[in-house]
Amino acid sequence: MLADLAGIGRDPTTGGYRRHVWNDADMLLREWFVGEAAARGMDVVEDGNGNQLAWWGSPGPDALLTGSHLDSVPDGGAYDGPLGVVSSFAAIDRLRADGFTPSRPVVVGSFADEEGARFGIACAGSQLVTGALAADRALAQKDRDGLTMAEVMAARGRDPRAVGRADWLGDIGTFVELHVEQGRSLVHSGAPVGVATAIWPHGRWRLDFCGEANHAGATLMQDRHDPMQAYAATVLASRRLATEASARATFGRLEVEPGGTNAIPSRVRAWLDARASDDESLEHLVEQVVAEARAASDLDGTSVEVTAESVSPAVDFDVPLRDRLAELLDAPVLPTGAGHDAGVLSAHVPTAMLFVRNPTGVSHSPVEHADDGDCEAGVVALAAVMRELAS
Ligand SMILES: [Zn+2]
C-alpha cells in the first residue's frame, strides 16, 4: 500500500510530498482510501469536513477508531500520516486472516488537513468535528493563492455549509492512532514500537514586522526602518530562549514585501512554531520571544503585530488505556513534541497512540523513514491492540 501511494503528490525536484487538503494529490489519496475500503467490503462515509471513515461492520456506538491522515507538510515524507492509515487496513487484513470478528464496530479514519499546510490551522479536520475549531473561522481561512477554504471546498463539490461538528464522533468509544515516531526515543530504547504518554503543547504565531520600503542604495543605514533587522534579531533570540527552556522555537515560513533584492522591505511576515513541555512554559517562551521582537523593532523605528493562529494545549493520553497497551505490547512509553489528531480527540474519547521507530528521527522531510520490518511490527502491534479492544 505504501508503494501504491509513493508516486502521489511527490515533487520530482525535491522528492518531498505536497499533499495539501483538496489539492490534486489529496483528491487522489481520497480515491485511494475509498478503493482500499471497497476492496475490504468496508463502507466509506465522508463527513462535512472531508474526514473519511471506513467502517468494518455497520456504523454504531462504542466504535474503535484507528487511522491517521494522508496529507503532508510542504515537502513532507512518505510515513507521517499514511503509515497509520495503511497499518490500520493491514491490521484488519491480519485479523480477518485469523478469522477474528470484532465485538464492536471498527472504523479506519483518514483525517482531513492534519498538517494545516494549506490554510494554516493544524488538525483542522479533527478540530472541526469536535467543535474546537469554529466552522466560520475555518471557512474564512485563505490559502497562499488567496482562496478561502469555503471556495476551495465548493470547487471540489463539497458543501461548505456541512463543515463543523459531526455526529459520528458520538459513536467513537476509543481512538488509537499509529504514527511514525518524530524523534529517536525508540532508537535509544531498542524497540520497534512504543506507546505515547503525552503531546507537548504547541502553537503557531504570525509576526508581522512592519517598516518602510526604500532604496537599498540611496538610503543611509541610519535612516532605515527595515523590519528585516528586527525579524533577524527575533530569530536569534528565539533560539537562545528555547534552548534555555529546553523548549522548541522555529521560524520556517517567511513572506517579504515587496520582496526585491534591491529594496528595503516594508513588511516581513514570519511564522513562529513554538512548543514546550507544559502550557505555562510555552506561554512564557512566546511572551519572551514577542518581547524580544518588540524591543528589536523599537530600535529601528519599526513595529511588530502578533497574531496567535492556533494554540494547542498539552495532552495527556488516557492513562489506563496507555498502561494497558504498553503492557500488552511490552512496549516503552514516550512523550512527543508533535501534534496529532489523537491529541484533539483525546479530550472527547479515550485515546492512545502507537509510534513506529524512525532510525534517523527526521520527519517533515523527504528523508523521513521507517524500516519495512518496523512497519510490519507496527501492524502486528496494532492488530494486537484491535483484538484486545474489540474482543
Ligand atoms: Zn502526522
Residues whose N, C-alpha, C, O or C-beta is under 5 A from the ligand:
A	BS01	ZN	D80 G81
